[in-house]
Amino acid sequence: MKLFVVMAALGMMFMLGCSKAEEKKAEEAPKAEAPAAEQAAAPAPAPEMVEITFASDCTWPPMEFLDADKNIVGFSPDLLEAMGKAGNFKPVIQNTAWDGIFAGLAAGKYQAISSSVSITEERKATMDFSDPYFEVKQGVLVQKDSGIATVEDLKGKVIGAQIGTTGYFAAGQIDGAEAKSYDEVGLAVEDLYNGRIDAAICDDAVAYDYALQNEKYKDTLSLAFVLETDQKEYLGFAVQKGDTETVKILNEALAKVKASGEYDTIYAKWFK
Amino acid sequence: MKDNKFVNINVGDGAAIPDKKDRGLFNAWWISLIGGLGIILFLITTKPDPYLDILKFLPDGVLVTFEVTILSIIGALILGLITGLGRISRVRPINLIASTYVEVVRGIPLLVQLFYIYFALGQLFRELPETNFVFIFLKNMPPLVAAVSAMSICYGAYMGEVFRAGIESIDRGQSEASRSLGFNRSQTMRYVILPQAWRTILPPVGNEFIALLKDSSLVSILAVADLLRRGREFASVSFNYFEAYTMVALVYLIITLILSKGVSYMESRLNYYVRD
């Protein structure tokens, strides 16, 4: 009986809390709408700031990751902010798991992807890209005493990489090596650190970060070499197939940021 | 059945006898199987481009899923039986250990347990000295072993509860009767209680088997190349998300149906009242 009374009291409190929260919302709603309505009525204001939603898999330091306070930081968030200022749009970054990030774009859950996406021919078939904003190479991480120094040394070894990344595709193309796909690059690096795989492949910037910057890994891991490829690989912002409008906004903004020298400042901040 | 003379003490007082009308072609099982296989056949013949390619990509994943599931079922059954008996044990420490195991494991999601056993313990093992073969094994624990242990430990807790409930469902008079016939406690359990309880236990245990098979998809987080991961790998390269996951769903359905048939066959074997 006692328990029932306590439960009932808790239930009541919960319901009261809910209805109060709803009231508050109801009060706030008209206030929030009012200025928007005024703005619309005002004669020809400055061209309206558009909001562009970007999906970002924030597990890819130093390109995009979460800091200790759960803020999205890194090279590309900084670049997007500068681009937003130059191109008069408001970038909203949405942390999204890599697995399904392209499916989400196709489904229209966000307008663009800013997640160190390499521009590849296969991807171009299903999505459009902005101009390239970064050149990447694929870096091979190994344990320091492994003796792996060239591609030939990887024969018969197990290589980990994040699923659906160019690093994973590269791992699959190395003769005689077994490619293993992980949900996140961090899990592959952890497995490498624990000695369960022989190498991990990811973007060189990320590989540098894990091998040389990370307190936990820097004594054990090292960047063995960077994969040689015939074609240069670039990162771009991916948008839905046929979304020329967003591509135009992004390209113009990117050009402005590069011209003003701001790009180099941001680059220096993250890669020095 | 050689134990019939003991079980028959209770004839007429057992669980409800299932009637036979559910057999034949038009029950849910056949509809699902023919439907699933039909859709797969239809898809691979009309659109072989992604669908047949996906199907060809999956077989080793299916094998891994089978491997994980069957090993985990065996592990979970053993752990479950031990736990179930431990939970009804009158020896206080045994009871306490079994109960604590159930409470703790049941309270932690399987995905977290998988992460913990593989990645968190992996880091701990890393620091162990390579002094004996156990440490060396733990240090190089393959993902499959980690996956099977985590799933066995997790499902062992659930099955322990099923076993306990099944054993407790047998009337007290049964054990009293067998004790007065001169059986000791373990004989009572082996020849009287468990054979009867098994009949009550089997349907929920079969349910756990099927749930376990589907949950085995979680092990793909450890980079174990199971059915789901194979599907994801295909989708990640070709961007055929819809097609790949459709195929993966259908293949899981077919495997689950096969497993459920196996369980219902075992059930019918145990229902000796109506067995043909």
Boltz contact constraints between the chains, C-beta under 6 A:
constraints:
  - contact:
      token1: [A, 103]
      token2: [B, 241]
      max_distance: 6.0
  - contact:
      token1: [A, 126]
      token2: [B, 239]
      max_distance: 6.0
  - contact:
      token1: [A, 163]
      token2: [B, 236]
      max_distance: 6.0
  - contact:
      token1: [A, 164]
      token2: [B, 236]
      max_distance: 6.0
  - contact:
      token1: [A, 180]
      token2: [B, 223]
      max_distance: 6.0
  - contact:
      token1: [A, 181]
      token2: [B, 233]
      max_distance: 6.0
  - contact:
      token1: [A, 182]
      token2: [B, 223]
      max_distance: 6.0
  - contact:
      token1: [A, 183]
      token2: [B, 221]
      max_distance: 6.0
  - contact:
      token1: [A, 190]
      token2: [B, 119]
      max_distance: 6.0
  - contact:
      token1: [A, 194]
      token2: [B, 122]
      max_distance: 6.0
  - contact:
      token1: [A, 194]
      token2: [B, 126]
      max_distance: 6.0
